[in-house]
Amino acid sequence: MELRFGLIGCGGIGALRAQAFAQLPSHRLVAVSDAIGSRAATMGATYRCQVEAEWRALVRRRDVDAVIVSTPPSLHAEMTIEALENGKHVLCEKPLARTLEECTRMNRAAERGGRVLATGFNYRFYPSMLKARELLDVGTIGELTHVRSYAGYTAKDHNHEWLHDAEVMGGGALRDNGIHLLDLTRYFMGEVAEVKGYASNTVWKFRGCEDNGFGLLRSPTGVIGTVQASWTEWRGYQFLVELYGTRGCIRAWCFPTLLQLIHSNQVGGPAKKKTYFFPKVFFFEHLRSYRWVVVQSFVEEMAAFGVAIGGGATHLATGYDGLETIRIAEAICRDGR
Ligand SMILES: NC(=O)c1ccc[n+]([C@@H]2O[C@H](COP(=O)([O-])OP(=O)(O)OC[C@H]3O[C@@H](n4cnc5c(N)ncnc54)[C@H](O)[C@@H]3O)[C@@H](O)[C@H]2O)c1
């Protein structure tokens, strides 16, 4: 069955999401909207779809089944709830919203209307993370004991002023790239029962925005997760998730996409090491840019969104997953600001 989409927000990420449609034969982009009319017009012309001057008109269209919300986070709750109340399924960009209260209202609207609400945690669909999931699930490293994750870049590289405006983002590094880490850590370790942490704002001093957030998480079964999100990684972009088990560990990187597996047949036995290089990703990342793998992750994620709408099981992050990451981020900041 064909799924007809509306897209709100034709900026950087909206443009990459629009590119993904070319690889999704059962998904069709029907209409787009942006506060900057010229952006929406360009996208409308490129993808031969309708342009709505007002996003509210887009979410009311009868020929739209699902809406992608790709605007700054302060607009996510209002746009998502209105789309859900108009009977649309919604894939909302990360962070799901600024606060737990906003996330709760969004999830309630989805439940009330019986619609799918997904959170744009596309890192779940990076080849290294998909491989990590597969290796973990078949027991390659034994029982998972802890997850360690780190994401960092410098706030000097922020491409939007609003990225360090707490009114728009709800917080700092933990709600920016750190929100992907919180999701992946929880995705691998399971539900988080306890949260401790610290957040520091000693370098950039953006009001209400931590430039480093450190979380210590524990699952109900005792799996531990440590997370650090940083805006003071002074050069380049680091993104790494490490899974430790009773018989080995998995290190999964993005940018570049790489995975290292160290494992043994028994606890404390001789350890073998294997590196996964993902040559196709390596080739296109270098030939084009890191955006190539971003678009591929959107293709996988939006395909999963279609499956979820049809009632199938997927690795897609739900609205509840989006809410839980904000709950954890809020708890870290409350515990240790
Ligand atoms: N999944 C990821 O890895 C990832 C990466 C970067 C950003 N994001 C998220 O994607 C979202 C968009 O980020 P971006 O970098 O594309 O930002 P952007 O500023 O480039 O794009 C946002 C667009 O929303 C439009 N907009 C603002 N107010 C609007 C309104 N009232 N009605 C309609 N359009 C409106 C803006 O004009 C702009 O074109 C954010 O939530 C951000 O956190 C996700």
The ligand as an SDF file (V2000), in Angstrom:
LIG
                    3D

 44 48  0  0  0  0  0  0  0  0999 V2000
   18.3960   12.9240   12.9650 N   0  0  0  0  0  0  0  0  0  0  0  0
   19.5010   13.6430   13.0190 C   0  0  0  0  0  0  0  0  0  0  0  0
   20.5960   13.1130   13.0620 O   0  0  0  0  0  0  0  0  0  0  0  0
   19.4140   15.1550   13.0610 C   0  0  0  0  0  0  0  0  0  0  0  0
   20.5250   15.9320   12.7590 C   0  0  0  0  0  0  0  0  0  0  0  0
   20.3830   17.3100   12.8080 C   0  0  0  0  0  0  0  0  0  0  0  0
   19.1890   17.9020   13.1880 C   0  0  0  0  0  0  0  0  0  0  0  0
   18.1210   17.1060   13.4960 N   0  0  0  0  0  0  0  0  0  0  0  0
   16.8290   17.6810   13.9180 C   0  0  0  0  0  0  0  0  0  0  0  0
   16.0790   18.0090   12.7390 O   0  0  0  0  0  0  0  0  0  0  0  0
   15.2630   19.1560   12.9790 C   0  0  0  0  0  0  0  0  0  0  0  0
   15.5660   20.2040   11.9370 C   0  0  0  0  0  0  0  0  0  0  0  0
   16.9300   20.5540   11.9990 O   0  0  0  0  0  0  0  0  0  0  0  0
   17.6430   21.2580   10.7460 P   0  0  0  0  0  0  0  0  0  0  0  0
   19.1020   21.1660   10.9950 O   0  0  0  0  0  0  0  0  0  0  0  0
   17.0970   20.7440    9.4720 O   0  0  0  0  0  0  0  0  0  0  0  0
   17.1640   22.7660   10.9720 O   0  0  0  0  0  0  0  0  0  0  0  0
   16.9580   23.8900    9.8520 P   0  0  0  0  0  0  0  0  0  0  0  0
   16.8960   25.1790   10.5800 O   0  0  0  0  0  0  0  0  0  0  0  0
   17.9560   23.7160    8.7790 O   0  0  0  0  0  0  0  0  0  0  0  0
   15.5240   23.5180    9.2720 O   0  0  0  0  0  0  0  0  0  0  0  0
   14.3570   23.7740   10.0010 C   0  0  0  0  0  0  0  0  0  0  0  0
   13.3300   24.3360    9.0170 C   0  0  0  0  0  0  0  0  0  0  0  0
   12.1050   24.5380    9.7190 O   0  0  0  0  0  0  0  0  0  0  0  0
   11.5310   25.7010    9.1910 C   0  0  0  0  0  0  0  0  0  0  0  0
   10.5360   26.2710   10.0840 N   0  0  0  0  0  0  0  0  0  0  0  0
   10.7560   26.9810   11.2110 C   0  0  0  0  0  0  0  0  0  0  0  0
    9.5750   27.3850   11.7380 N   0  0  0  0  0  0  0  0  0  0  0  0
    8.6060   26.8820   10.9330 C   0  0  0  0  0  0  0  0  0  0  0  0
    7.1840   26.9740   10.9360 C   0  0  0  0  0  0  0  0  0  0  0  0
    6.5270   27.6300   11.8990 N   0  0  0  0  0  0  0  0  0  0  0  0
    6.5010   26.3680    9.9440 N   0  0  0  0  0  0  0  0  0  0  0  0
    7.1530   25.6910    8.9760 C   0  0  0  0  0  0  0  0  0  0  0  0
    8.5110   25.5960    8.9080 N   0  0  0  0  0  0  0  0  0  0  0  0
    9.2140   26.1780    9.8890 C   0  0  0  0  0  0  0  0  0  0  0  0
   12.7050   26.6420    8.9640 C   0  0  0  0  0  0  0  0  0  0  0  0
   12.3920   27.7000    8.0700 O   0  0  0  0  0  0  0  0  0  0  0  0
   13.7450   25.6860    8.4200 C   0  0  0  0  0  0  0  0  0  0  0  0
   13.7300   25.6160    7.0060 O   0  0  0  0  0  0  0  0  0  0  0  0
   15.5630   19.5790   14.4210 C   0  0  0  0  0  0  0  0  0  0  0  0
   14.6240   19.0230   15.2830 O   0  0  0  0  0  0  0  0  0  0  0  0
   16.9260   18.9720   14.7090 C   0  0  0  0  0  0  0  0  0  0  0  0
   17.1520   18.7170   16.0820 O   0  0  0  0  0  0  0  0  0  0  0  0
   18.2030   15.7600   13.4170 C   0  0  0  0  0  0  0  0  0  0  0  0
  1  2  1  0
  2  3  2  0
  2  4  1  0
  4  5  1  0
  4 44  2  0
  5  6  2  0
  6  7  1  0
  7  8  2  0
  8  9  1  0
  8 44  1  0
  9 10  1  0
  9 42  1  0
 10 11  1  0
 11 12  1  0
 11 40  1  0
 12 13  1  0
 13 14  1  0
 14 15  2  0
 14 16  1  0
 14 17  1  0
 17 18  1  0
 18 19  2  0
 18 20  1  0
 18 21  1  0
 21 22  1  0
 22 23  1  0
 23 24  1  0
 23 38  1  0
 24 25  1  0
 25 26  1  0
 25 36  1  0
 26 27  1  0
 26 35  1  0
 27 28  2  0
 28 29  1  0
 29 30  1  0
 29 35  2  0
 30 31  1  0
 30 32  2  0
 32 33  1  0
 33 34  2  0
 34 35  1  0
 36 37  1  0
 36 38  1  0
 38 39  1  0
 40 41  1  0
 40 42  1  0
 42 43  1  0
M  CHG  2   8   1  16  -1
M  END
$$$$
